[in-house]
């Protein structure tokens, strides 16, 4: 007996999020239907003009805006940016950054620096534990430590 496989689908909001586009700016037929895995793959490999335009000009969803400005989504909210922005609006903020943007970029830089420090510390700890485990294993076999 052969099982019948159904095509995987996703809601338009999920597809828009994965495509990094602002759902309300997509065409009505995209917003109203479901997107199959094959359709999604086709959108990624050969994007239609509307998708290329949205990715280039916006409006962009908050995660994209935050990434382009070098801040967190929460930082956008603290700065009063709660709506999608176009590429021109993002470029205007980048060329003449307001105080909140400078502050949030500094905060984001500190967060990244701390994350790097923690990652390095964790890696050193894992290496140390691996060496100790190997040394204990070798000692149990009667081999000299090197």
PAMAR-727485 format. One line per field, with one value per residue: residue number from 1; residue in one letter; x, y, z of N, C-alpha, C in turn. Coordinates in nm, 4 decimals, decimal comma. Layout:
! PAMAR-727485
seq = (NUM/...)
type = (A/...)
n_u = (X/...)
n_v = (Y/...)
n_w = (Z/...)
ca_u = (X/...)
ca_v = (Y/...)
ca_w = (Z/...)
c_u = (X/...)
c_v = (Y/...)
c_w = (Z/...)
//
This chain:
! PAMAR-727485
seq = (1/2/3/4/5/6/7/8/9/10/11/12/13/14/15/16/17/18/19/20/21/22/23/24/25/26/27/28/29/30/31/32/33/34/35/36/37/38/39/40/41/42/43/44/45/46/47/48/49/50/51/52/53/54/55/56/57/58/59/60/61/62/63/64/65/66/67/68/69/70/71/72/73/74/75/76/77/78/79/80/81/82/83/84/85/86/87/88/89/90/91/92/93/94/95/96/97/98/99/100/101/102/103/104/105/106/107/108/109/110/111/112/113/114/115/116/117/118/119/120/121/122/123/124/125/126/127/128/129/130/131/132/133/134/135/136/137/138/139/140/141/142/143/144/145/146)
type = (X/X/X/X/X/X/X/X/X/X/X/X/X/X/X/X/X/X/X/X/X/X/X/X/X/X/X/X/X/X/X/X/X/X/X/X/X/X/X/X/X/X/X/X/X/X/X/X/X/X/X/X/X/X/X/X/X/X/X/X/X/X/X/X/X/X/X/X/X/X/X/X/X/X/X/X/X/X/X/X/X/X/X/X/X/X/X/X/X/X/X/X/X/X/X/X/X/X/X/X/X/X/X/X/X/X/X/X/X/X/X/X/X/X/X/X/X/X/X/X/X/X/X/X/X/X/X/X/X/X/X/X/X/X/X/X/X/X/X/X/X/X/X/X/X/X)
n_u = (0,0841/0,0630/0,1489/-0,0148/0,1341/0,1019/0,1425/0,3636/0,2581/0,2547/0,1501/0,0757/0,1928/0,4025/0,5580/0,6226/0,7749/0,9935/1,0899/1,1719/1,0173/0,7729/0,4584/0,2001/0,2695/0,2894/0,1540/-0,2043/-0,2911/-0,0856/-0,1077/-0,3566/-0,3639/-0,2255/0,1108/0,2944/0,5631/0,7075/0,6330/0,7383/1,0123/1,0508/1,0010/1,2240/1,4426/1,3938/1,2921/0,9869/0,9108/0,7757/0,8662/1,1429/1,1405/1,0269/1,2227/1,4337/1,3392/1,1547/0,8451/1,0227/1,0212/1,0388/1,2591/1,4401/1,4816/1,6001/1,8363/1,9618/2,0103/2,1742/2,0939/1,8931/1,5623/1,4141/1,5551/1,4810/1,2131/1,2459/1,3506/1,1331/1,0508/0,8130/0,6851/0,7019/0,9802/1,0937/1,3568/1,4707/1,4021/1,5459/1,8065/1,8180/1,8122/2,0526/2,2385/2,2170/2,2251/1,9983/2,0081/1,9077/1,9579/2,2365/2,2901/2,1617/2,3069/2,5545/2,4831/2,4128/2,6613/2,8000/2,6521/2,7103/2,9860/2,9944/2,8626/3,0494/3,2629/3,1554/3,1120/3,3776/3,4805/3,3256/3,4119/3,6837/3,6491/3,5246/3,7318/3,9230/3,7875/3,7720/4,0431/4,1040/3,9367/4,0424/4,2966/4,2330/4,1222/4,3450/4,5153/4,3842/4,4353/4,6933/4,8766/5,1382/5,1069/5,0967)
n_v = (-0,1173/0,2141/0,5220/0,8344/1,1341/1,4545/1,7902/2,0096/2,3032/2,6569/2,9340/3,2603/3,4622/3,3291/3,2548/3,5096/3,6057/3,4275/3,4956/3,7435/3,9785/4,2424/4,1570/4,3000/4,4506/4,2799/4,1223/4,0838/3,8227/3,6668/3,7168/3,6105/3,3382/3,0055/2,8954/2,6661/2,4320/2,3958/2,6250/2,8190/2,7583/2,8204/3,0945/3,1766/3,0935/3,1999/3,4874/3,6697/3,9870/4,1602/4,0680/4,1083/4,3872/4,4582/4,3600/4,5229/4,7945/4,8086/4,8492/4,7379/4,4626/4,4776/4,3116/4,3165/4,5907/4,6474/4,4937/4,6192/4,8663/4,8040/4,7446/4,6129/4,4622/4,5407/4,7692/4,9290/4,9718/5,1100/5,3381/5,4422/5,3439/5,1691/5,0809/4,9431/5,0253/5,2022/5,1502/5,3969/5,5480/5,4100/5,4513/5,7285/5,7502/5,6206/5,7894/6,0295/5,9806/5,9687/6,0499/5,8350/5,6185/5,6061/5,5491/5,2994/5,1470/5,1441/5,0047/4,7609/4,6853/4,6409/4,4258/4,2298/4,2102/4,1091/3,8648/3,7405/3,7202/3,5436/3,3184/3,2551/3,1963/2,9728/2,7964/2,7644/2,6384/2,4012/2,2866/2,2521/2,0693/1,8544/1,7911/1,7155/1,4960/1,3238/1,2901/1,1614/0,9274/0,8208/0,7864/0,5868/0,3743/0,3227/0,4659/0,7019/1,0496/1,3100)
n_w = (0,0000/-0,0876/0,0510/0,0414/-0,0186/0,1095/0,0024/0,1658/0,3274/0,3973/0,5956/0,4625/0,6229/0,7493/0,5288/0,4295/0,6405/0,6314/0,3822/0,4339/0,3979/0,4152/0,5031/0,4620/0,2385/0,0289/-0,2715/-0,3069/-0,3775/-0,2780/-0,0045/0,0551/0,0026/0,0476/0,0800/-0,0926/-0,0383/-0,2728/-0,4171/-0,2472/-0,2601/-0,5291/-0,5220/-0,3813/-0,5402/-0,7963/-0,7812/-0,8234/-0,9869/-0,8066/-0,5594/-0,5757/-0,5944/-0,3444/-0,1691/-0,2385/-0,2190/-0,0093/0,1756/0,4666/0,6988/1,0609/1,1675/0,9513/0,9187/1,1664/1,1456/0,9278/1,0357/1,2409/1,5015/1,7744/1,7619/1,9800/2,0400/1,8256/1,8913/2,1334/2,0260/1,9067/1,6639/1,5193/1,2996/0,9643/0,7566/0,4658/0,2239/0,1621/0,3897/0,5830/0,4923/0,5239/0,8027/0,8575/0,7363/0,8749/1,1736/1,4450/1,7987/1,9546/1,7863/1,7691/2,0368/2,0649/1,8831/2,0101/2,2394/2,1221/2,0214/2,2597/2,3575/2,1646/2,2064/2,4680/2,4252/2,2586/2,4400/2,6297/2,4665/2,3949/2,6475/2,7112/2,5101/2,5810/2,8282/2,7457/2,5948/2,7956/2,9607/2,7833/2,7497/3,0136/3,0428/2,8506/2,9601/3,1986/3,0978/2,9646/3,1833/3,3155/3,1536/3,1934/3,0568/3,0071/3,0833/2,8460)
ca_u = (0,0000/0,1421/0,0885/-0,0282/0,2013/0,0469/0,2438/0,3732/0,2182/0,2736/0,0663/0,1452/0,2746/0,5244/0,6374/0,6749/0,8819/1,1090/1,1400/1,2135/0,9408/0,6619/0,3388/0,0995/0,3156/0,2885/0,0295/-0,3216/-0,2967/0,0102/-0,1607/-0,4827/-0,3516/-0,1222/0,2301/0,3493/0,7092/0,7571/0,6155/0,8347/1,1439/1,0530/1,0130/1,3616/1,5393/1,3652/1,1895/0,9139/0,9473/0,7237/0,9516/1,2696/1,1140/1,0097/1,3520/1,5201/1,2840/1,0712/0,8801/1,0884/0,9757/1,1275/1,3884/1,5280/1,5163/1,6951/1,9642/2,0236/2,0545/2,2716/2,0371/1,7967/1,4224/1,3766/1,6163/1,3938/1,0955/1,2876/1,3721/1,0047/1,0232/0,7248/0,6302/0,7966/1,0452/1,1440/1,5022/1,5051/1,3927/1,6585/1,9269/1,8150/1,8537/2,1946/2,3230/2,2109/2,1667/1,9523/2,0747/1,8642/2,0217/2,3749/2,2862/2,1255/2,4209/2,6545/2,4292/2,4238/2,8037/2,8327/2,5878/2,7915/3,1146/2,9702/2,8323/3,1780/3,3383/3,0942/3,1390/3,5187/3,4958/3,2654/3,5006/3,8006/3,6042/3,5022/3,8639/3,9838/3,7188/3,8092/4,1798/4,0991/3,8720/4,1405/4,4031/4,1798/4,1078/4,4792/4,5677/4,3167/4,4938/4,8317/4,9645/5,1898/5,0463/5,1868)
ca_v = (0,0000/0,3351/0,6346/0,9556/1,2439/1,5859/1,8937/2,0973/2,4411/2,7508/3,0530/3,3728/3,5338/3,2511/3,2674/3,6464/3,6148/3,3550/3,5707/3,8725/4,0883/4,2929/4,0925/4,3901/4,5083/4,1765/4,1207/4,0241/3,6775/3,6071/3,7315/3,5381/3,1948/2,9345/2,8802/2,5308/2,4272/2,4148/2,7672/2,8938/2,7363/2,8963/3,2364/3,2003/3,0732/3,2898/3,5764/3,7546/4,1282/4,2221/4,0288/4,1806/4,5280/4,4681/4,3400/4,6372/4,9247/4,8021/4,8586/4,6212/4,4278/4,5239/4,2435/4,3633/4,7288/4,6410/4,4441/4,7214/4,9779/4,7540/4,7481/4,5061/4,4988/4,6156/4,9010/5,0049/5,0120/5,2160/5,4571/5,4887/5,2870/5,0546/5,0456/4,9059/5,1396/5,1806/5,1601/5,5394/5,5898/5,3486/5,5232/5,8606/5,7309/5,5844/5,9019/6,1307/5,9031/6,0380/6,0099/5,7023/5,5185/5,5959/5,4826/5,1589/5,0812/5,1223/4,8965/4,6376/4,6510/4,5838/4,2946/4,1395/4,1920/4,0193/3,7325/3,6855/3,6853/3,4238/3,2085/3,2195/3,1340/2,8399/2,7147/2,7311/2,5423/2,2733/2,2330/2,2088/1,9471/1,7506/1,7502/1,6450/1,3671/1,2411/1,2581/1,0619/0,8032/0,7693/0,7429/0,4603/0,2706/0,3058/0,5415/0,8260/1,1740/1,3900)
ca_w = (0,0000/-0,1008/0,1219/-0,0388/0,0502/0,0805/-0,0089/0,2819/0,3003/0,5075/0,5887/0,4000/0,7215/0,7686/0,4061/0,4246/0,7408/0,5795/0,2666/0,4900/0,3393/0,4954/0,4491/0,4044/0,1120/-0,0744/-0,3498/-0,2421/-0,3989/-0,1854/0,1314/0,0744/-0,0199/0,1215/-0,0015/-0,0842/-0,0305/-0,4094/-0,4496/-0,1667/-0,3205/-0,6543/-0,4848/-0,3389/-0,6481/-0,9082/-0,7266/-0,9183/-0,9793/-0,6843/-0,4473/-0,5929/-0,5599/-0,1985/-0,1030/-0,2687/-0,1796/0,1097/0,3170/0,5239/0,8342/1,1681/1,1775/0,8441/0,9539/1,2776/1,0956/0,8425/1,1203/1,3384/1,6363/1,8013/1,7409/2,1003/2,0240/1,7347/1,9685/2,2261/1,9445/1,8544/1,5319/1,5376/1,1692/0,8601/0,6932/0,3308/0,2115/0,1694/0,5298/0,6534/0,4496/0,5866/0,9425/0,8594/0,6964/0,9800/1,2831/1,5656/1,9234/1,9969/1,7017/1,8159/2,1674/2,0446/1,8178/2,1153/2,3221/2,0444/2,0160/2,3905/2,3652/2,0816/2,2735/2,5810/2,3693/2,2148/2,5602/2,6875/2,3749/2,4100/2,7789/2,7009/2,4272/2,6623/2,9282/2,6776/2,5609/2,9216/3,0020/2,6893/2,7850/3,1416/3,0194/2,7798/3,0556/3,2921/3,0220/2,9428/3,3129/3,3450/3,0690/3,2317/2,9672/3,0669/3,0359/2,7621)
c_u = (0,0889/0,0722/0,0875/0,0326/0,1357/0,1607/0,2442/0,3332/0,2503/0,1810/0,1456/0,2358/0,4074/0,6158/0,6999/0,7899/1,0083/1,1713/1,1921/1,1489/0,8234/0,5312/0,2363/0,1412/0,3174/0,1569/-0,0823/-0,3258/-0,1964/-0,0471/-0,2803/-0,4707/-0,2578/-0,0067/0,2832/0,5007/0,7687/0,7453/0,7164/0,9747/1,1578/1,0670/1,1567/1,4598/1,5189/1,2553/1,1195/0,9502/0,8982/0,8115/1,0871/1,2523/1,1006/1,1418/1,4442/1,4687/1,2034/0,9262/0,9324/1,0314/1,0812/1,2584/1,4883/1,5743/1,6226/1,8323/2,0354/2,0739/2,1559/2,2241/1,9436/1,6554/1,3727/1,4340/1,5367/1,2729/1,1306/1,3102/1,2449/0,9705/0,9413/0,6659/0,7411/0,8548/1,0896/1,2960/1,5463/1,5013/1,5094/1,7871/1,9324/1,8586/2,0023/2,2838/2,3255/2,1481/2,1227/2,0223/2,0369/1,9330/2,1678/2,3817/2,2573/2,2366/2,5303/2,6106/2,4459/2,5692/2,8472/2,7734/2,6687/2,9254/3,0997/2,9399/2,9598/3,2613/3,2852/3,1222/3,2835/3,5437/3,4415/3,3552/3,6248/3,7656/3,5848/3,6349/3,9323/3,9208/3,7558/3,9497/4,1797/4,0384/3,9690/4,2519/4,3557/4,1659/4,2451/4,5408/4,5076/4,3730/4,6405/4,9276/5,0166/5,1208/5,1461/5,1512)
c_v = (0,1241/0,4491/0,7560/1,0714/1,3744/1,6863/1,9788/2,2378/2,5265/2,8691/3,1656/3,4486/3,4614/3,2638/3,4065/3,6624/3,5463/3,4259/3,7082/3,9901/4,1214/4,2439/4,1905/4,4535/4,4058/4,1808/4,0465/3,8732/3,6037/3,6069/3,6411/3,3866/3,1295/2,9145/2,7388/2,5398/2,4525/2,5625/2,8525/2,8808/2,8156/3,0456/3,2695/3,1917/3,1682/3,3872/3,6583/3,9021/4,1931/4,1904/4,0993/4,3273/4,5470/4,4532/4,4594/4,7659/4,9242/4,8323/4,7252/4,5920/4,4675/4,4462/4,2898/4,5060/4,7289/4,5962/4,5500/4,8410/4,9347/4,7621/4,6291/4,5554/4,5797/4,7567/4,9891/5,0587/5,1235/5,3472/5,5103/5,4367/5,1599/5,0056/5,0025/5,0327/5,1025/5,1909/5,3060/5,5900/5,5335/5,4230/5,6624/5,8520/5,6989/5,7042/6,0126/6,0666/5,9886/5,9811/5,8688/5,5933/5,4982/5,5188/5,3326/5,0818/5,0507/5,0069/4,7630/4,5910/4,5874/4,4438/4,1926/4,1082/4,0943/3,8776/3,6643/3,6398/3,5555/3,3024/3,1616/3,1479/2,9905/2,7463/2,6726/2,6244/2,4045/2,2079/2,1774/2,0770/1,8302/1,6980/1,6694/1,5058/1,2720/1,1990/1,1510/0,9265/0,7382/0,7174/0,6091/0,3454/0,2475/0,3772/0,6649/0,9475/1,2490/1,5345)
c_w = (0,0000/-0,0282/0,0303/0,0397/0,0102/0,0791/0,1175/0,2407/0,4218/0,4864/0,5231/0,4974/0,7445/0,6474/0,3972/0,5230/0,6901/0,4598/0,3070/0,4178/0,4302/0,4328/0,3917/0,2713/-0,0010/-0,1520/-0,2771/-0,2587/-0,3102/-0,0442/0,1578/0,0616/0,0780/0,0250/0,0177/-0,0764/-0,1692/-0,4504/-0,3736/-0,2249/-0,4504/-0,6262/-0,4447/-0,4557/-0,7653/-0,8645/-0,8352/-0,8949/-0,8500/-0,5639/-0,4566/-0,5537/-0,4094/-0,1254/-0,1235/-0,2039/-0,0506/0,0768/0,3696/0,6625/0,9379/1,1811/1,0705/0,8734/1,0635/1,2292/1,0116/0,9231/1,2256/1,4814/1,6542/1,7705/1,8605/2,0940/1,9300/1,8122/2,0672/2,1522/1,8827/1,7159/1,5513/1,4064/1,0749/0,7985/0,5528/0,3324/0,2222/0,3128/0,6112/0,6192/0,5110/0,7328/0,9519/0,8270/0,8012/1,1037/1,4015/1,6891/1,9658/1,9154/1,7424/1,9472/2,1505/1,9740/1,9194/2,2053/2,2506/2,0354/2,1484/2,4061/2,2850/2,1487/2,3900/2,5324/2,3216/2,3340/2,6205/2,5999/2,3887/2,5428/2,7756/2,6193/2,5052/2,7651/2,8645/2,6403/2,6854/2,9660/2,9115/2,7194/2,9141/3,1258/2,9500/2,8749/3,1530/3,2230/3,0016/3,0736/3,3520/3,2639/3,1017/3,1395/3,0381/3,0036/2,9501/2,7688)
//
